[in-house]
């Protein structure tokens, strides 16, 4: 099987006013006559552009198994503790996609641009994605380096002990500008920008290990709840037994990229409004009446709801439509997610 190819470049960035080192993964049988989607990968703290290549074996396997569409991946060296602050945000949103398009004929439209990152890169993909939700089709931050708060907390050692003052002040000033920090904090951005994010239909994937050594599962869980409370659809994975690094990372990278692939393909929605066939209508009549009267299943126990997965959701909807219709006046029925009561 033909495999992906890796390439290293550097170019003079007008935005950053310096040379930026870039890494590129081109898919098997790459041909620049076709405009392919662009996947931007943000490296973690202490990393650089070559971090992208650590998962090359995962990408090759996904391409061979047709789990990943033809697309171009790019990353770059932002500095070990950049937090993708300052002009790096503009570089990711504008200059880098234009550079990729000039060199590899990648798409620059929103529907053809996705982003991911690990740790500091997960933070960066959240921050940039939430600030510019109409610029990306999907984001898939992994184990993002975020705190469980919409304010900058002090005294919470469990979730702040890993802060590095020299890195923070290099990005947000010394003394630290709290407003600037909050403007970059993903949970704060969501709370301030919820309607724009919700209406953008940005596809959001969020994951973290439940044994993350830095306790980043606290921040991810909190952000999940902020997204839920603001009725913003997303996919969330709290991965059992997983640390910040280690054996779980490869399968988690694969899952995140499966999500991005699904988003680029238009999502995985299943219709619930297919026209029902005669036998399916008879089955529904039995479910909604005859079954409770002890009448035999007219399909002979075929369980039509499970016989054809493509038609199952429409049959299942038919079972509940009357009861759901009766609840339509409840305003919460219009939400994607419920307003949940306290757990304590």
N, C-alpha and C positions, 0 to 999 in steps of 0.2 A: 504494500500500500504506500502511495506517495504521502509524504509527511509535510507538515507545515515548515516554513523557513523563518529564520530569525535574522534581524538586521539591526545595526546600530548607526545612528546619525547624530549630528548636532547642527543646529542652525542659529542664526542671529535673531533673537527675539526682540521685536520692537517694544512689546509690552513689558518684558522683563529687563530690557536694555543690557542683555548679556547673552552669551551662548548657552543654549539649553540642550542637554544631552537627551536623546530620544531613543527608545527601543520600539521595534515593530515586529509583530508576528503576522506573517501572510499565510493564508489558508492553503491547503493542498490544491494544486492546479489553479493557482491564482492567475487571473487574467484581468488587466486593468481596463479592458474594453467594456467591462460591466461595472457599473457603479454599485459598490457593496456598502453595507452598513458599517459604522465605525463603533468600536467598543473602546472606551477610554478606561484604563486601569491605573488607579492611584496607589502608589507604594506606601508601605507602613513606615512608622518612625524608625529612623536609623537605616532605612533602605535607600535604594536608588533605582535607576531604570532597569537594571538586570533582574530585579525582583519578578518582573513579568515572566521571565523564562523558567522560573522554578516550577511553574504549573504546566509547562509545555507538554509533558507526557499526558496530563489530563486532557488538554485541548486536542492533542493528536487522537487520543482514544475516542473523544466525543465526535470528532470529524469522521473518523472511520465508522463509527456506529450511527452516523446521521443524526446525532443529537444536537449538533451545532450547525447553523447555516453558514454559508460562505460569508465571512466578514473579516475585517482588518482590525487587529488589536494594536493599540499604542499605549506607551507609558513614557515617563520622563523622570529625570532626577530633579526633585524640587528642593533637596536639602534634607538632612536627617530629622530636623525638627521644624519644618516649615509650617505645619498645620494648614497648608494650602491657604495661607493668609495673604492679605494685600493683593497685589496684582496677579498672583497665581490663579485667583478665581477667574479673572478676565482671560487669562491665558488658556484655561481649560474650556471656558464657554465659547471663546471666539477664535483665538489665534491658532491653537493646536488643531482643531477641526479643519480650518482653512489650509494649514500646512499639509495635513494628511490628504485632503482632497486634491491639492496640487501635485502631490507625489504619487498617490495611489488611486486617484479617482474615487475616493470614498464619498459617501453621501454627507451632506451638511444639513439636511432638513431634520426636524425634530423626530419624525417617525423612523429615521434611520440612524439615530444616535443614542447609545446607551452607555452606562458608566457603572463601574464597580471599584472596590478597594477594600483593603484589609487594615484593621486597627486605625492608625492615623489616616490611612487611605479611606477606611470606612467612614470616619468622621468627615473627611473632605467630600466624599460623594454625597453624604447626607446634607451637609451645609450648602454645597453648590447646587445640588439637585432641588432642595427645598426653596432656595432663593430664586432659582430659575426653572420652575417646574414645566414651563412651556418650551424649554430648550431640549429636554431629553424625553425619550419614549419610556425609559425605565432606568431605575437605579437598583443596585444590589449590594449594599454595604454589608460587610462581614465583620463581626466582632468589633464594632466601632468604638473608638476611644472617646466615650461620652459619659457625662455625669448624670445622675438621676434627679434633675432639677431644671426648672425654667428660670431660676435665679442663680447667681454665683454663690454657692454655699461655703461657709467657713466653719471649721470645727467638726465636720463630718469626716473623720479620719478614714473610715472604711472606703469612701469613694473619692478621696482627694490626696491620699498619701503618695500616689504615683505622679502627682504634678511635678514638673521640673521648672523651677523658677526662671532659669536662664533662657530656656526655650520659650516660655510664655511671654516674658518681657520683651524678647526679640520680636515677637509678633504683635503684642497688644500694648507695648510701651512699659516704661518704668518711671514712676509707679504704674502698675497695671491699670489700663482704662477699662473699667468694668462694663461700661456701655458698649464698647467695641467688642469685648468678649461675649456679651449677651447677644449682640447682633450676629455672631457666628455660631452661637450655641444651637444645635439642631432642634431641641425641644422648645426653646424660646421662639425660634423661627416659625415652627408649626403653630404655636399658640397665637402668634401675631399674624400669620399668613395663611391660616387654615382654609378660608374660603377659596383663595387663589389655588392652593395646592389641590383641594378637593375637586374644584371645577376643571382643573387641567387634565384629570384622569392619568396623572403620572403613575406608572406601574412601580410599586415599591416592594422590595424584598428586604427583610431584616433578619439577621441571625446572629447567634452568639452561643458559646458553650456554657453549660451551667456549672462548670468547674474552672471558669476563666481565672487564671492566677491573679489578674489585676482587678478582679471583681467587676469586669465590664458588663457582666450579665445584669447587674443592677440598672445601669444606664439604658441598656437595650430594652429591658422589661418596662422601664418607666416610659421610654419613647413609644413603645407599643401601646401603652395605655393612653398616652397623649393623642396618638393617632386614632385610637378607638374612640375616645371621648369626643374628638372632633370629627367623627364619622368619615374618616379618610380610609378608604380600602387599602389593604396591604396584606402581604404574607409574612408571617413571623415564625421563626424556628428557635426555640430554646433547646439546644442540642444536648441531650443527656450524656454525661461522662466526658464531655469535650473540654479541652483546655484552650489556651490562646494559641498554642502551637501543638505539633505532635501528629499522631497517626490519623486523627479525624479530619485534618485539613483538606486532604485530597478529595474525599467524598463530599465535603461541604462546598468546596470550589465547584465541583461538578453540579451540585444542586443549584447553586446560585446562577451558574451559567445556563442551566436548563430553564430557569425562570426567565432570564434575558432572552433566550431563544424563543420561548413561548410568546413573550411580549412582542418581539419583532415579527412574529407570525400572526399577530392579531389577537393573542390571548387564547384561553382555553374555555371560554364560555360555552355552555351547552344549552340549546334551545329548550324552552318549556312550553312552546306554543305550536308544536307540530300538529297537523290535522290528524285526528285519531281514526284508526281503521275500525271496521265493524266489530271485530273480535275484541279490540281494545275497549270500545264503548261498552260491550257486553260485560267485560271484566270489571269496568268501573261501576256499572249498575249493580253488579253482584257485590263488590266491595262496599258500596254505599247503601246496600239494602239486603240483598239475598243472603250474604254471608252472616249477618246478624240473626237471620231467621233460620239458620241451619241449612240453607240450600247449598247444593254442591257447586264447586267452582266450574263455570261453564267452559273454561279452557282446559279442564282435566288436570289442574295442578301445574300448568306450565309456568305460572308466575310471570306474566308478560312484562311486568315492571323490570325484571332482571334478564329477560330473554334477549333483548337487544339494547345494549347500553346507550346507543344513540337515541332511542325512542323512550327509554326509561324515564328521564326527567319530565317529559310531557305527560306520561301516564301518571307519574307520581303527583304532578301538579293537579291533575284532574281529581285525584282522591281528596285533596285538601281545599280545592277552590271555593266550595260553598262556605266552609268555616272561615277561610281567610277573607272572603268577601264581607262577612259579617263583622270583621274587625277593622275594616278599611278606614273608619272614621277616627281611629286612634292615630294621632299625629306621629307617634313613634313608629308606626308601620311604614312610614315613608323613609325612615333612616336605614342605612346599611347595617349599622350596629346599634344595639339597645343602649339606653342610659341605664347602667347597672346600679343596683343598690350597694351600699357598703358591705364589705365582707366581715366586718366586726361590729 
